[in-house]
Amino acid sequence: MKKSLVVIVALLALSTLMAAMAFTSATVTNSASFTISKTTNALLAMEKGDHAAVTYGGPRGEVEEHLQIDLAKGRDNQSFGVQKNSTYQWDKLFKVTNNNEKPVSLQVYLENNNTKQGSFYVKDNGITGWTRITNALAVGDNKEFFKSKTLNPGESIWLDVKYDAKLAQNNWQGTDSPNIVVKATVVQ
């Protein structure tokens, strides 16, 4: 009996000692690395189509840093614009490639689209049916975006873009500069 009591007291002392040795915070440093690459070589790669409306550029003029889309561009890379009450379509405006190790789903929407002068539409090239895209900050039923099929690792999708200026006000003339955002989400 005394022996088991001694064992119990010893175990209690040991557990108290172990509790005193437990830490309340820790910092562990692990190495990490990444590479800033051209948009054509990124994990979510973008490649321009054969249109003057899409080029490569960047703030420091680096080639292929990111896509620049200017739907007013035309012949000889000049800016012409689109007229009111018109609809323009660019087939295969740009390609998106999933270079991630997991499948992803894409969403395409607008950002910084403050005017109501027209409507943007996106579709998977070769598929019928356009999806209207709107500002990402829109709420409720007003938020619209294009959602792609699942892109497996290494798979690409060409996107068509359409701009409908039929909603432009009769006296409106100027420049609209929304961002076309492509967001990838891993499919679980």
N, C-alpha and C positions, 0 to 999 in steps of 0.2 A: 504494500500500500504506500509506504514511504517512498519507494522507488518510483512509482507512477506519479506521485505528487512532485517529486524532484524533476521528472521528465516534463511534466506540464509547466512547471515554473521555468524550466530552461527554455521550452518552446516559446512561452510568453516573452521572456527576455530577448530571445533571438528575433521574434517578430517586432518587438519594440525597437531593437537595434536596426533592423532592416527598414522600418518605417522612417527612422531618423535619417537613414542614408538616402531615401528617395529625394529626388530633386523637384523643385517647384518651377524651374524654367530651364530651357536648354536651347542652344543655338548650334545648328549643324550646317556647315557649308559644303555644298556640292558644286562641282564644276558644271557649267552649261555653255553651250556655244550656239551661234546662229549666224547666218549669212544674209545680208541684205542683197537681194538679187534683182535682176531685171524682171519686169512683169511677165515676160515670156517664159521665165525659168522659176517662177515662184511656186509655192505649194498650191495656190489657187492661181493658175497661170492665165493670162489674157493675151490674146493674139489678134491683131487688127485684120479686118477683112480688106478686100480690094476696093476701097472707096476713099476718095479725097476727104470725106467727112471724119475719118478716124486716122490718127497719126500717133506716133510715140513721142514722148517728151518728158520733161521734168523741170523743176525750178532752176536747175543749174545746166540745163540743156543736155543732160545725159540721154543717150539713145536707149530706148526701151525701158525707161524708168517707170512710166505708167502710160496708160492710154489717155489720149486727149480726143474727145468727141466734139466736133463742131459741125452740126447739121446744116450750116449755111455754106459750107465749103463746096466748091464745084470745080469746073474746068481750070486748069493751070493753078490749082490750089488757091483760087481767088474766093473771096467771100461774096456770095450773091444773096442769100437769104431765101425765105419761103414767103409766098404771098398769102393774104387772107383768103378764107374760104377754099383752102386747098388741103390735100392729103399727100404726104410723101412717104415712101417706103424704101428702106435699105435692107436688102436680103444679105444675110451673112455679114452683118456689120462688124461683129467681133466673135471670137471663139473663147470659151472658157474650158480649161482642162483641170481635172482633179489630180493633182500630184501627191495628195495625202495618202496615207496607208489605209484609210477607211473610206467607205462610201459616204458621199455628201449629197445633200439636197440644196439647190440654189434658190434664192429669192432675189428678184430684181425690183427695185423701187426707186423713187426720186427722193432727193434731199435738197433743201434750199430752193424749192420750187414755190416761189411766193406769188406768181402771177396766175391768172386763170385765162390765159390767152389761147390755150390749145390743150390737146390731150396726147400723152405718150402711150404707146402700146408696145408690147414685146411678145414674141413667140419663138418657139423652137423651130429652127429652119426645117422645112419639109412637113411641118405639122400645120393643119388648118386651125383657124380660130385664134384670134388675138386676145391678149389680156391687157386691160387698161392698168397702168401703174400710176400711183399718186405719191404725194409726199409721205414720207415715213412717219411724220409727226401727226398725220391725220388720225382722228379717233373714230371708234365705232365702225359703222358701215362705210364711212368715207375712206378708210385705209384700204388701198388696193395694191397688190403686188403680183408679179409673175412668180410661180413656183414651178421648178423644173422637175423632170423625172429624176430618180436617183442616179447619180454619176458614180460608178465604181472607180477604184484607183486606176489611173491612166486613161480614163474615158473623157471624151470631150463633147461639147455641145456648141453648135453655131447658133447665135441669136440674131433674129431679125428685129428691126426697130421701125416703128411707124410713128409719124407726127401728123396729127390732124389739127389744122389751124382754122377749122370751121367755127370755132367758138371765139375767135379773135374779135375784139371790139372793132367797129368800123373805123374809128379814128386812131386806133392803136398802131404804133410803129415803133420798133425798138428791138432791144436784145433781151432775151431771157436766158438765164444761165443756171439751170438746175444741174445737180450731180446725179448721174445714173449709178446707183449703188448695186453691186453684186455681192451678196452675202451667202456664205456657205455654212451649212450646219451638218455636223456628223449625224448620220442616220444610225440609230441604235438598233 
